[in-house]
Amino acid sequence: MKKILFIFILILGISSSAKAEEEVLLETPSLFESSAEQNVLSEDVQVLPQTHHTRFYDELSKNAHNVYNLQIENTNVPSCLLKEPLTHNFEKGPLESVHLWSVVQMNMSTEFPEYGDVDNKFRVGLVNALIDGKFRGGKEDFRIMFDPTPQNNRPFMQQFIQDLYVETHRIPHHTLMLGNSRPGVGIEGAQSPYTLPLANRSQISRNLANVRKFGVRLKGDYSLLDYDLGGYSSDTYFSSFFPGVEFDGWVNFKPLGKTDGKYGKLIAGGGIVSGQRNSTDYFMTGAYLGYEYKKLWMRAEYANADGSNGGSGLTTKKRQGWYVTLGYHITKKLEAILRYDEFDPDKKISNNNQREYTAGLNYYIKGQALKLILNYVYCQNDAKPDSHRIIIGTQIAI
């Protein structure tokens, strides 16, 4: 494992040292300079290779050393390997800093259907390029995120622009956002893909949530309460111009918020989604319970939809589902996870439920910045044959 990690660090170091290499190459005299100027510069040109190699390998060695010794223990938030060298601070102008980073998720899945042949698939599930910036004063910031990953159900340009928003923190305990973002529909449905505990979201999250919408959003965070309220266009992924309006509201209560974690962290919450798109009404309710104590954590979520406008598209179907996930940190780097997940895609049709039983292991080499994923999923369907799936994946955030 250490040899693999060392090779990976060398690759990262070479890529992040490209800027230093470019600066040295710009010092090479132009072909159009006079012969006299070239004679004057000849001594400097002879020294350039040594200067170039020195700077290049110094930068490479520094980045490799920093990444190798990087320690990330908090796996609840996104992290990346090269934040310092890929962040530029401005001395003047409206911007204070800009951070460029990217995330790649890849997996190999093997499906064993009850009837039929074994199916092996390699998939690049996610490729994101992000630009995070802070405006002068630190009260406002922005994010631009691109996703060139091909999608079967959306044109390339609709998928390409994901996050595109600005936000301000001038109101104490609050964040006010304007732009395109992932609305707070449920807990896992609004969760960053970079911190998901398993390779796939739960069924209610990927069918009823997990989309981007344009609007105004207010997030509040207090010791005993937090909330996420937003008014949006009911369009998703820039597919049409303002086909209707949508309200998303979610509130979490934190009864143990003032105990400094002595008894763990307890969250109980709920919310609604209400909207109209092209004369089609939809309404969804949800509830959540989560608890975390030392190495153990648990999350349970329920959703009921009378029409929805989530990841599986606009529909008038009545749907419902729930899941329970248990996680345990065996060590600081190794985490074991179990999940039961049930979903009814159309309550008007009997014997149509879909159930997934998942067991997983996460190995956090460098927190969420570099991790390995192993999932076993047993899919039990009332309307079609059951199947088994093994997923081996990785996440790299540079």
N, C-alpha and C positions, 0 to 999 in steps of 0.2 A: 504493500500500500504506500509506503514512504517513497519508493522509487517512482511509482506512478504519479504521486503528488508532486515530486521534484520536477519531473518532466513537464507536468502541467504548468507549474510555476515558471519554468523557463519560457514556455510559449507565451504566457501572459506578460512576462518581463520584456520579451522581444517586441511584442505589439505595443506596449506602453512606452517603449524607448524609441519608437519611430519618430516622435516629435524632436527628440534630441538629435537624431540622425539627420532629419530634414534641416535643422538649423545649421548644422555643420556644412552640409552640402551647399547651402545658399552662399557660403563664404568663398566658394570656388570662383576664380576670375572668369569673366565672360570671354567667349571666343572672339568678340568684336573689339576687345581692348587693344590698344596699340602695343607694338612689340616692346617699346620702352617700358610701358606699364607692366607688361608681363615679366620683363627682366627684374623689375623692382620687386614684383610679387613672387618671384620664383622660389626664394628661400621659404616664404610662408607656405607656398603650395607643397613643398617637400615635407614640411612639418605636419601638414594637415592629416595624412593618414594616421600618424601616431596620436594626434589630438582627437581625431574622430573615434578611433578604437578605444581610447582611454575613457572618453565621455560615454560612449555607447555601453561599454562593459561596466562602468561605474553605475550607470542608471539601471542596467539589467541586474546587477548584483544587489543594489539597494531594494528594488521592487521584489526580487525573489526572496530576499531575506525578510522583508516586511510581511509578505503573504505567508511564508512558511511559519512565521512566529505569530501570525494573527490568531487571536483567541476570541471566539464568539460563543457565549453561553446562552444568550436570550434567543430562543427560536420562535418567539411570538411576533417578531417584527422582521421585515425584509432587511437584508444586509448584502454587501457586495465586497469583492476582494480588493479592488483598486480605487477606493473612494478618494483617497488623498491625491494620487497623481492625476486622476481624471476630474478633479475639481479646480476650476480657475477662479481666483479672487480678483476683482477689479478695484483699482485705486480710485477711479473717477467714473462718472456716468450714473445712470439710473439703476444699473444692476450691481449688486454686491458680490454675487457669486453664481456660477453655473456648474452643475455637476452632470456629466455625461456618463451613462452606464447602460448595460444591457443584460438581459436574462434569457437563457435558453433552457428549455425542458425537452428531454428526449426519452423515449421508452421503447422497449421491445415487449410485445404482448403475444402470448400463445393461448389460443382459445381451444378448449376441448368440448365440442358440442356433444349432447347426448346421442344425436344421430348425425353422421356425416364425418368429413375429414377434419383433421387438426389444421388450424389457421394461424400462421405466424405473420406478424406485422411489425415493421419498424416505423416509428412515427415521430416526427418532430412536432410535438404538441404545441409548442409556444416559442416564438422568437420576438422579443420586445426590445425596442431601442427607446431609451427615455432621456429626456432633458428636464432636469429639475433646476429651477432658478429662484434666487431670492433678490428682491428689490432692495434698494438702499434703505437702511433703517431696520430691516429684519421683520417688519410687520406684515408684509405681503410677499407671496411667492407664487410660483406657477409650475405646472407640469404639462409636458407634451410627450405623448407616448405613441409610437408607431408599431404596427404588427403586420409584417409581410407574410405571415403564415397563411398558406392557401386554405380557403374555406369552401365547402361544397354548397352551402346554402346562402352565401352572400357574395356579391361582386367584390373584386379585389379592393377597390378604392373605399368601399363602405367599411371593410374590415381594417384597412390600412391605418386610419386615424382612430385611435382609441380614446385615451384621456387627452383633454384639451381644456384646461381650466386655470383660472386665477383664484386666489383666496386671500382673505385678510384675517388677521388675528388681533385686531384693535379692540374688539369687545372682550372683556375678561371672561375666561372660561369658554369662549366661543370661537368657531371658525365659520366664516361666511364665504361660500363658494359660488362662482358663476362659470358655467361652461359645461362641457361634456364629461361625465364621470359615471361610475358604477353606483346607482342609487342604493340606499340602505334598505333593501327588500330582504328581510330576514337577516340572520347572523352570517351563516356560511355563504348565502347568496351574494352578500356584499363584501365578503372577505377577499383579500388580495390572493391571487393564484400563487404568489411566491411563499405563502405561509400555510397552504392547505396541508392537513395532516396525511391525506391519502392522495393517490394519483388522480382520482376523479372526485368531483363534488357529489354530494348526495343527490338523489333524484329530484326532490322538491327544489333544490338549489339550482340545478342545471336546467330544469324545465320551466319553473315559475319565476326565476330571477336570472342573475348572471348576464345582464345586458348593460349597455351604455345608453344614457339619455341626456339631453341638453336641458338645463334649467338652473334654478337658483336653489341653493341648499344651505341650511343652517344646522351646524352640529354643536351641541353643548356638552360639556364634560365637567361634572362635579364629583365630589367624593362619594355621594350616595345616589347619584342619578346621572345618566347621560341620555341624550336623545339625538335623533337624526330626522329632520323635517325638510321636505323638498317639494317644490312645484316644478313640473317638467313638461316639455312637449312629449306627447305619447309616441312620437317617432322613436325608432331604435336604429342606431348606426347610420344616421344621415340618409335613410332610405326615402324619406319624403319630407316636405316642408310643413311643419306644424299641423298634423292631421287631427289633433285634439290635445286635451290637457290631461295631466295625471298628478295626483297627490300621493306622496309616500310619507308615512310617519311611523317612527319606531321609538319606543321608550324602554330603557333598561333601568331596573332598580338594583342597587348594590347595598344590601343590608349590612354587610361586614366591611364597608368601605372605610370606616374610621378605626378599625382594629389593627392596622398596620400588618395585615396578613397573618396575624397570630392564629386565627381559626380558618385560614384559607380565604379564597375569593369566591363569593357567591353572586351570581347574576340571574335575575328573573326579568324577562321582558316580553313585549308583545307589540304588534303594530298592524297597520292596514295599508293596502294599496287600492286606490280608487281612480278610475280613469275612463276615458272614451277615445276611441280611435276609429275614424271613418264611420261614425254612427254605431259602432259596436261598443257596448259597455262591458266593463270587467271590474271585479271586486275580489280582493283577497285578504284574508286575515292570517295572522301567524302568532305563535307563542314560543318562548325559548327558556330553557333552564340550563345554567352552566355552573360548575363548581371545580375549583382547583385547590389542591392542598399538597404542598411539597412536590413529590414526584408524580402524583396521581392527578388526573383531570378527567372530567366528564362533560359532555354536551348532548342535549336533547332538544329537538326542534320539531314543531308541527305546523303545517300550513293547509289551509282550505281555500279553494278558489272557485268562484262563480264567474268563470271566464278569466283569462289571464293574458298578459302581454310580455312574457318572459323569454327565456332562451329558446324555447321550442316554437315561438311565434305567437301571433294573435289567434286566440280561439275563444269560443263561447262554451267550451266543455266545462263541466263541473268536475273538479279534481281535488284530491287530497293526498297527503302523505306525511310521513314522520320518520325520524331516524334517532338512534342513540349511538354515541361514539364514546369509547373509553380509551384513555391513553396512559401509559406509564413509562417514565424515564428510567430505564434499567441502569444506565450510566449517563454522564453528561452528554455523551455523543450518540448513544443508542436508545431508541424509543420504540416501544411496542404498542400497537393500536388494534382495536376491535371495533367493528361497526355493524349494526343491524339497520337496514334501510328498506322501507316499504312505500310503495307509490301506487295510487289508483289513477290511471290516465283518463278515465271516463266513468263517473259514478253511475251513469245510466246503463252501463253494460255490466252484468254480473260476471263473477269469476274472471276478472280482468287484471287482478293485482300483479305487481312486479316486485319481487323481493331480492335484495342483494345482501349476502353475508360476506364481510370483508375482514381479512386479517393482514396486518402490515407491519413492516419494520422500516424505520428511518435511521440512517447512519449519517450524523451531521459531522462531516469532516471539518468544515469551517462554517458552522451554523447553517442558516438558509442560503448562504452564498455558495456553498459547495456541499451537496448532499447526495446520498444514494438511497433509492427507494425500492422496496420489494413488497408487492401486494398479491394476495390470493383472493379471488372473488368468485363466489358461487352464486350464479344468477338463477333464481327460481321463478318461473313465469306460469301463470294460470292458463294463458292463451297460446303458448308456444313451448317448444322443448327447452329443458333446462340446459345450463352450460357451466363450464368451469374456465377460469381465466387466470393466468399468471402474468404479472406485469413487473418488469425490471426497468427502472428508470433512473434518471439523474437530473439535477438542477444545478446550473452554473450561472452565477451573477457576477459580472465583472465590474 
